[in-house]
């Protein structure tokens, strides 16, 4: 019998929608227990679903380290510059630097309270969770596959975005490769000396990739446009501009109490007009796709699970703000709201729907 090949992969747009939805859910709460649960959900899905043979799939650890650095910087600022939160539990009193009168409201040093540190921890953990969710998207969806799925009108913008998104994964892969090569040669790969010897080859490799990318884009006719009749161009501009104005007006209506009746219809009409303009604008960029990714039922379920987490946490933040935004004055331990936690666990659905594609076998067995 012949062994099975690669499994069908999930559409990259579904992974990005899932990750950004988890990031949106992270901005709806400062409860450290819910934020830790969101981070755990994203980590489990990445460990289960990311392909093991792709260089860009190993960028998740770098985003985790970046999130940890952001959290530490936020705590350091709270210690050095103080916190607006009043507190009575003093941990340490630092020497305070006197400042001129025009710098009132700012202090350097002084009392460091447990309430101020806890407030900084909650605030920094929210930003750290958002960064980790974005890192999950980079580890699960290949940027080049995502570029293939963009409409033709956004192709040139998408190329710039993809080049920016692939910078971090390629940089991490280069650093790991050069450090491994230095270890094999018995040379130091850590500290200031190792950093200096690794930094120059990494920059050289980045320059070579940029030149190779420019040559490949030029060979493939990047920037070439097709002749489009004038009425189609005017219709495209009108639909795109009118759609964007409609999206802005509809969003404003949803955010204000007076515009609750017209907000959703105007927003939907604006989105429809903008999508129509993008579809017509794609006629100026003739492109062909080799084996395009299909948006199937699994992609809908993956994106829908993330959207459900974002919607349910937004509703929970409106229904029970005290549980999703625990206070620090008085100093009490945060509690885990069970309904919000169950909503976060919906984000685990992709781990069961879209496991990592199996590696191609080295040999095919014949019956």
N, C-alpha and C positions, 0 to 999 in steps of 0.2 A: 504494500500500500504506500502511496505517496503521502509524505507528511504535509501538514497544513502550513500555508505561508503566513504572511503578515495579516493581522486582523485589520478590519476597516477602522480608521482613526476618526476621532470626533472632529467636527469642523472647528478650526481655530477661533472663529468668531464666538462660538459657544463658550469656549474656555475663557476668553476675555470678558464676556458678559457675566459669566459665573464669578470670576475673580473681582471684577469691578463692583458687582452687587454685594459681595462679601465686604469689600472696602467701604461701600456706602452704609452697610449695616454697622460697621465699626465706628463710623462717624455719628451714629445715632445714640451712642451710650458711652459712659465713662466708667461703667461697672467693671472692675478688673477681672471678675470671675467670667463675665460674658466675653470680654476681650480675649482672655486666655483661652476660652472655649473656641472662639473664632480662629485664633492662631492654630490651635490643635486640629481643628477641622481642615484648614488649608494644608497643614503639614501632612496629615494623613492622606489626603487626596493626592498631593504631590508625590508622596512616597509610593503610592499605589499605581498612579496613572502616568507618570512621566516616563518617556522612553529612555532607556539606559544607554543607548548608543549615540545620542546626540550631544554635541558640545554645549548647546544653549540650555539643555535641561539641567546642567549643574550650577546654574546661577542662583538657585534658591538660597543656598547657604550664604552667599554674599549679601543678599537682601536681608537675611536674618541678622547678620553681623552689623549691617548698616542700621537696622532698626534698633539693635542693642546700643549702638553708639549714639543714636538720637536720644534714646531714653536716658543714657548717662549724662549727656550734655544738658538735657532739660533739668535733671536733678542738680547738676553742678551750678546752673544758672540760679536755681531756687536757693541754693546755699549761699552763693556769692552775692546775689543781688536782692535777696529777700523775696517775700511772697506777699501779695495783697490780702491773703487770708489771715484773719486774726487767730492767734493760737495761745494757749496757756501752758501747754506741755513743752517746755524748753529742753532741747537736746543738748545744745552747746551754744555758747556765746562767743562769737568771733570778734576780733578787734574791728571797730567801725571807722571807716575813713571819712573825715569831714568833707562835705561837698559845698560849693557855693550856693547862694540863695536861688539862682536861676535853675538849679538842678533839684528843686524840691519835688518830693515824691519818689526820688531815686536814692537808694542807699547802697553802700558797699560794706559788707560785713554785718555785724549785729547779731541779733538773736536768730537762731535756727529752731523752729518749732516742728513738732511732729505733724501738726495739721498742715503746715505749709509744704512739707516734704510729701505728705500723702496726696495733697492736691496736685503737686507737680508730677508725682508718679502716675496718677490717673490720667492726667493730660498727656504726658509723654507716651503712655501705653496705648492711647488711642491712635496717635500718629504712627507708632511702631507697628500696630496691627494693620494700618492702612498700607504701609510700605511692604509688609510681608505678603499681603494679599496681591499687590502688584507684582511682587517677586514670583508668586505662584503662577500668574499668567505668563510670565517670561519662561518659566520652567515647563509649562504644559503645552504651550502653543508655539510652534515654530514661526518666527517673524516672516520668513519667505512664503510660507503657506498662507499666512494672513494677508500678505500683499496680493496673492493670486485671487483672493476673494473680494477685493475692493472693486467698486464700480469704476468704469473707465474715467469718469470725470475726476475721481480722487486719486488716480494712479500716480501722478507726479508728486502730489503731497504725500501719498503713502510710501513712496520710495524714500523720501527724506525721513519720515517717521521710522521706517524699518531700519534704515542705516543708524539712526540714533538708538533704537532699541537693541540692535545687535552689538553696539559698542561694548556694553558691560559684559555680556557673555563671552565675546571674543577676547576681551582684555583678561578676563579670569582664566580662560583656557590658555592663553599665551603665558601668563604668570605661572600657572601650574606646570606647563610643559618645560619652561626654562628652569624652574626650581628643581624639577625632577632630573633634568640633564645635569645641573650643577651638583646635585647629590651623588649622581652616578660617577662624576669625575672627582669626588672627594673635596669639593669646594663649598664654602659656606653659602647658605641660601637664606639666612635670617640676619636680622640686625641691619644696621646702617650700611655696612659693607655689602651685604647680599642684596639690599635694595638698590644700591647704586649700580651693581653689576647686572641686575635684572631689568632695571628701568629703561636703559638705552636700547637693548634688543626689542623690548616690548613696543617702544615708540617707533622703532624702525619697521617692525612688522605691521603696525597700524598704518604707517605711510605706504607700505607696499600694497596692503589690502585696498587702500583708498585709490591708488593708481590703477590697480587691477579692476576695481569696481567701475571706475570711470571709463576704462577701455571697454569693459563688457557692456555697459549701458550705451556707449556710442555705437558699438557693433550691432546692438539690437534695435537701433533706431529710436533711442529714448528722446522724447520731446516732439516726435513726428505727429502732425495733426492732419486730419482729412478735411476736404472741402465740404462745408455745410452751408445750405442755403440761408440767406439773411432772415427769412421769417422764422426758421428754426432757432437761429441764434437769439433773436429777440424774445421768442417764446421761452427759451431756456433761461435767459436772464430775468425775465418777468416772474417765472415760476420760482426760481431760486431766491430772488430778493423778496418776493411776496411771501414765500414759505418761511423764510427766516424771520420776517416781521411778524408773521402769524404765530410762530413759536415763541417769540419774545412777548407778544401780547397775551397769549394763552398762559404762559408761565406767570406773568404778572397777575393775571386774573386768578390763578390758583393760589397765589401767595397773599392776596387781599380778600377781605371779607365781602367787599362789594362786588367783586368779579367772580364769585363762585358759580354764577349761573352760566356765564359765557366762557369761562376759562377752558374747560375741557373741549367743547366743540371747536373753539378757535385754535387750540393747540393741535387737535387732530387734523384740522384742515390745513394748518401750516406745515405739519409733518408730511401730509400727502402731497402738497404742492412742492416742498423741498425735494422729496424723493422723485417726483416727476421731473423736476429740473435736473437732478443728478442723472436720471436715466437718459434724458435728451442730451445732456452734456457729454455723456460717454460716447456719443456718436462721433465726436471730434477726435477720439483716441482709438484708432483701430487696433485691437489686441486679440490674440488667441490664447486660450488656456489649454495646457496639456494636463489631462487627468484632473479636471477641477474637483474641488472638494464639494461633496453633497451635503446639504442641510437636511438631515433625516430626523427620524423620531428621537434618536438618542441625543442629537444636538439640541432639540427642543426641550428635552427633559433636563439636560445639563444646565442650559441657560435658565430654564424655568425654576430649577431648584435654588439657584443663587438669587433670582429675582424674588422668590417667595421669602427667603431669609431677609432681604432688604425691606420688603413691604411689611412683613410681620413685625420686625423690630421697630420700624417707623410707627406702626399703629400702637405697639406696646409703649413706646416712648411718649405717645400722646395720652394713652390711657393711664399709665402708672409711671410718671416721670421720677418719682422718688426712688423707685427700684432700679431704674436704668441710669440714674444720675445720683448715686449716693453722696450724701454730704459728709464733710469732714469736721464740721463744728455742730454739735459736739462730736468727739472722736469715738466712732462706733465702727464695728466690723461690717463690711458690705455683705448683703445676702444675695443668694442666687434665685432670681425669679424663674420658676419652673416653666411657665409658658414661653418666656423668651428663650430659655435654654433649649426647649424642645424645637423652637423655630430655627435656632442656629444649627441643630443637628440635621435639619433637612439638607444642609450643604454637603453632607456626606453621601448623598445619592450618587454623584458621579463615580465614587470609588467602587460601586457595585455595577454601574451601567457601562463604564468605559475603563476597564483595566488597561494597563500598559500593553502596547502591541508586542507580540512575541518576536524575538529575534529570528532572522532568517537562518534556517539550518545550514550547516556546512556541507552536508551531503544529503541527497534525496534518496530515500530507500525505494526501490522498485520491487514490485511483487513478483 
